[in-house]
Amino acid sequence: MTETANARKIAFATFVRQALAEARATRAWSGTEVSRRTGVSRQTINRWVRGDWASDPAAERVVAFCQGLGLDPATAFAALGWDSNAARRDAPPPPPMDPDVEALLRRLVDPGVSDAEKFHIRETIRYLAYRPTLPTGVRKRGDAAG
């Protein structure tokens, strides 16, 4: 293995370790929860943490990991020595963001908003994002019987 490849593995492993530590500290997520929310298996994440991979991680998995943790994939790409602009050119443009979601994101990064309020915003978003959906044929309470 070349010195450059080893340095890339160390840099990416450091990035993943820091992301996991932040998820544990700020969201109280376990490794299993990180895996569930990112769609990246625990085995893969553990290999990344150890720098134990023969070929580069799949870009889609790196992006999914970052998005699931609310991180910019460009940081992970930089650790891997990838050109993040090339990856972005290949990716489809993101869908337009709902104005209400934008407002919540602004509150989450606003230093004037208390940590307690940010916690409640995150918990509400998590609840809504991961709650089971009703089958389309099920009537909601209060709907007319027809």
C-alpha positions in Angstrom: 0.0 0.0 0.0 1.3 3.4 -0.9 1.9 6.1 1.7 -0.8 8.3 0.0 -3.4 5.5 0.2 -2.6 4.9 3.9 -2.9 8.7 4.6 -6.3 8.7 2.9 -7.5 5.8 5.0 -6.4 7.4 8.2 -8.0 10.8 7.2 -11.3 9.1 6.3 -11.3 6.9 9.4 -10.7 10.0 11.5 -13.7 11.7 9.7 -16.0 8.7 10.4 -14.9 8.5 14.0 -15.6 12.2 14.6 -19.0 11.9 12.9 -19.9 8.9 15.1 -18.7 10.7 18.2 -20.8 13.7 17.4 -23.9 11.5 16.7 -23.4 9.9 20.1 -22.9 13.1 21.9 -25.6 15.3 20.3 -28.2 12.8 19.4 -27.5 9.8 21.7 -27.4 7.5 18.6 -25.9 4.1 18.9 -23.9 2.5 16.1 -27.1 0.6 15.2 -29.1 3.8 15.0 -26.5 5.5 12.8 -26.6 2.5 10.5 -30.4 2.5 10.4 -30.6 6.3 9.7 -27.8 6.3 7.1 -28.5 3.0 5.3 -24.9 2.0 5.7 -24.3 -1.3 7.4 -22.5 -1.4 10.8 -19.9 -3.7 9.2 -19.1 -1.1 6.6 -19.0 1.7 9.1 -16.7 -0.4 11.3 -14.4 -1.1 8.4 -14.2 2.6 7.6 -13.4 3.4 11.3 -10.5 0.8 11.2 -9.4 1.9 7.7 -9.8 -1.7 6.7 -10.8 -1.5 3.1 -9.1 -2.8 -0.1 -10.9 -0.4 -2.5 -12.3 3.0 -2.0 -15.7 3.2 -0.4 -18.7 3.5 -2.8 -19.5 7.2 -3.3 -23.2 6.5 -2.8 -22.5 5.0 0.6 -20.3 7.9 1.7 -23.0 10.4 0.6 -25.8 8.3 2.4 -23.6 8.2 5.6 -23.1 12.0 5.5 -26.7 12.9 4.6 -28.0 10.6 7.4 -25.8 12.5 9.9 -26.5 15.9 8.4 -22.9 16.3 7.2 -21.5 17.8 4.0 -20.2 14.9 1.8 -17.5 17.3 0.5 -15.7 16.9 3.8 -15.7 13.1 3.5 -14.6 13.4 -0.2 -11.7 15.7 0.8 -10.6 13.1 3.4 -10.6 10.5 0.6 -8.8 12.8 -1.7 -11.7 12.9 -4.2 -12.8 15.9 -6.2 -16.1 16.8 -4.7 -17.0 19.0 -7.7 -16.7 16.0 -10.0 -19.0 13.9 -7.8 -21.5 16.8 -7.7 -21.6 17.1 -11.5 -22.5 13.5 -11.7 -25.3 13.6 -9.1 -28.8 14.8 -10.0 -29.7 18.2 -8.6 -31.4 18.1 -5.2 -35.1 18.5 -5.1 -36.4 21.9 -4.1 -36.6 22.4 -0.4 -39.9 23.1 1.4 -39.8 26.7 2.9 -40.9 25.3 6.3 -38.0 22.8 6.3 -35.6 25.7 5.4 -36.9 27.7 8.3 -36.3 24.8 10.7 -32.8 24.3 9.3 -32.1 28.0 9.9 -33.2 27.7 13.5 -31.0 24.7 14.0 -27.9 26.7 13.0 -28.9 30.0 14.7 -26.7 30.6 17.7 -29.6 32.6 19.2 -31.8 29.5 19.5 -31.4 27.6 22.7 -30.0 24.0 22.8 -33.3 22.9 24.4 -35.3 24.3 21.4 -32.9 22.7 18.9 -33.3 19.4 20.7 -37.1 19.6 20.4 -36.9 20.5 16.7 -34.6 17.5 16.1 -36.8 15.1 18.1 -39.9 16.3 16.2 -38.2 15.9 12.8 -37.0 12.4 13.8 -40.5 11.4 14.9 -42.0 12.6 11.6 -39.3 11.2 9.4 -39.3 7.7 10.9 -42.9 7.1 12.0 -44.8 4.4 10.2 -47.1 5.6 7.4 -50.7 4.6 7.1 -51.8 2.6 4.1 -53.5 4.8 1.5 -56.9 3.1 2.0 -57.1 3.8 5.7 -59.4 6.7 6.8 -58.2 9.3 9.2 -60.1 10.2 12.3 -62.7 12.9 11.5 -62.9 12.1 7.8 -66.5 11.7 6.5 -67.6 8.1 6.0 -68.8 8.8 2.5 
